[in-house]
């Protein structure tokens, strides 16, 4: 008597799956519209045991129509609540308002995403042991967030300022001496199970002093955005790698361009600005992406030279590799 007709059983069987697909589609739509942060998925993943519980209880009640109706109702309520909680926790404005209105909200939110208070750290490398350095090598490995790299005329080998929201995103800076070269690395740690560094974008600022010191630069950006702007820095070599993020490189005011620039882009983008009159020769490897040099779209050429290359007093070689993203070289 409690058995449902086959078509109704089928409806009950697929209702939870349909609800999951609908909720996922709704969240993706909000992600693409920039209404909801993509980081909401990182929080929802933590609730995967809930799906196991719902699935188990659904199996236990599958032969009872009233039990199925009750389970579908409860499951729908739970899933909607979890999605709302994830969206509210990853939106700073909503999270702040709820924390002010509901005292228990912050305690509940912190239990899953941890302390979201903004933190800062400054690291200055200006040790006496590096005074004899004849060269500097800087390596930056940056995932998400915002990165700013520029130079000044200070006596610091490097100054790093980080703004972050969890210890896992704290800037990690090391410096060592090797054969008259000071080796500086800047990256951040990542604790498995800690999603905090991704819930709010971190910001790093790296400033290189001692512009007369010969410098090699290597910058890797994952899904974040970065800006590199150097003017007086004595660049010996520069390598830039971009995953799905975006990197803007301004060398238009540089008084000492390296002879060679290496730029590797996956699905992201890189924009390089160079001063007028500098001759450009580029070697190009590309997949489905695009390469533009001085407003010229490079289609199938493996090597390209600007028209003024042969007569230019200053020249630079660009090694460009791009997957599905884009690289734009422009004169300023």
C-alpha positions, -999 to +999 in steps of 0.1 A: +000+000+000+029+022+006+046+013-027+047+040-054+039+035-091+071+030-111+070+064-126+067+081-092+095+059-078+116+070-107+108+107-099+117+102-062+149+083-072+162+111-094+150+141-074+181+145-053+204+141-083+184+166-101+185+190-072+223+186-070+227+194-107+204+224-104+222+238-074+256+233-092+243+250-123+230+279-102+264+283-084+283+281-117+260+308-132+267+330-101+304+323-105+305+334-141+285+365-133+310+373-105+282+373-080+296+345-060+333+337-055+348+305-071+361+298-036+327+286-026+335+252-041+365+249-018+342+252+012+314+229-003+340+201-008+344+199+030+308+188+033+312+157+010+303+133+040+268+148+039+262+133+005+272+099+019+248+102+048+219+113+025+227+085+000+227+059+028+194+071+044+178+072+009+187+036+004+172+026+037+139+043+029+137+035-008+109+010-004+087+032+017+069+061-001+065+082+031+101+077+040+112+087+006+091+119+007+105+127+041+141+121+030+137+141-001+123+170+019+150+168+045+178+164+019+166+194-001+165+215+031+200+204+041+216+209+006+201+244+002+212+254+038+248+242+030+249+261-003+236+293+014+261+288+043+290+284+018+280+315-002+276+336+029+309+325+044+329+333+012+313+367+007+330+393+029+301+417+030+275+390+039+299+374+064+305+407+082+268+415+085+259+381+098+288+383+123+273+416+136+237+403+137+243+368+149+270+363+176+272+326+170+278+331+132+315+339+135+322+309+157+304+286+132+321+302+102+355+301+118+351+264+125+351+257+088+372+285+072+393+296+102+403+331+112+396+356+084+412+386+100+436+405+078+472+400+086+504+417+073+540+408+073+571+427+061+605+411+054+635+432+046+667+416+033+696+438+040+720+416+058+757+425+062+766+390+050+754+399+015+774+431+012+800+413-010+773+401-035+780+408-071+748+394-084+712+388-073+688+361-083+651+365-075+626+336-078+589+343-071+563+315-070+529+329-066+495+311-069+463+331-064+459+367-053+477+399-064+515+404-069+533+436-074+571+437-083+590+469-088+623+485-080+635+515-061+668+532-051+670+518-015+698+498-001+677+467+004+684+436-015+646+430-013+616+441+007+585+419+008+551+430+021+524+404+024+487+409+032+469+376+039+442+360+060+457+328+073+491+316+083+491+292+053+492+323+030+520+340+049+548+350+026+578+327+029+611+345+021+645+330+021+679+344+012+713+327+009+747+335-006+763+313-032+794+322-052+790+360-048+753+357-057+725+364-033+697+339-039+662+352-029+630+332-031+595+343-024+565+320-022+539+309+003+531+278+021+499+257+017+485+235+044+465+205+032+430+209+045+433+246+050+413+265+024+417+298+041+444+313+018+421+309-011+389+323+004+403+358+003+429+369-022+463+376-007+485+405-018+523+405-021+545+435-028+581+428-037+605+457-040+641+454-052+666+480-041+703+483-052+694+488-088+731+487-099+733+451-088+731+426-117+698+408-113+681+376-127+644+374-123+621+344-124+583+349-118+557+322-118+520+332-114+493+306-112+457+318-112+464+352-097+473+385-113+507+402-113+523+435-122+561+438-129+575+473-134+612+480-133+631+511-145+666+514-131+672+477-123+702+462-141+685+431-156+706+403-168+678+378-176+641+375-170+617+346-171+580+348-167+555+319-164+517+323-162+491+295-157+455+307-159+462+341-144+473+374-159+507+392-158+515+427-169+552+435-175+562+471-179+597+475-192+590+507-212+611+528-187+638+502-182+673+516-186+688+482-189+668+456-208+681+420-207+692+406-241+666+378-237+631+375-222+614+341-217+576+342-215+556+310-210+517+313-208+492+285-204+456+295-206+462+329-191+476+362-205+508+382-205+512+418-217+547+432-221+554+469-227+587+480-243+600+514-252+597+527-287+628+521-309+639+488-295+642+461-320+624+428-312+632+394-325+610+366-312+609+329-314+573+316-310+557+283-300+520+283-297+490+261-295+455+275-300+464+308-283+474+342-298+506+362-300+505+399-309+536+420-314+532+457-320+495+452-330+506+425-355+489+391-350+515+364-355+499+334-370+521+306-382+556+321-380+581+305-357+603+336-358+594+372-361+614+404-363+600+439-361+606+461-392+631+483-373+651+454-358+680+456-382+686+493-377+677+495-340+705+505-316+691+484-288+677+449-294+659+422-274+651+386-280+618+372-268+612+335-264+574+332-264+554+300-256+516+300-253+490+273-250+454+285-252+461+319-237+475+351-253+507+371-252+507+408-263+539+427-269+534+465-274+555+496-277+550+525-254 
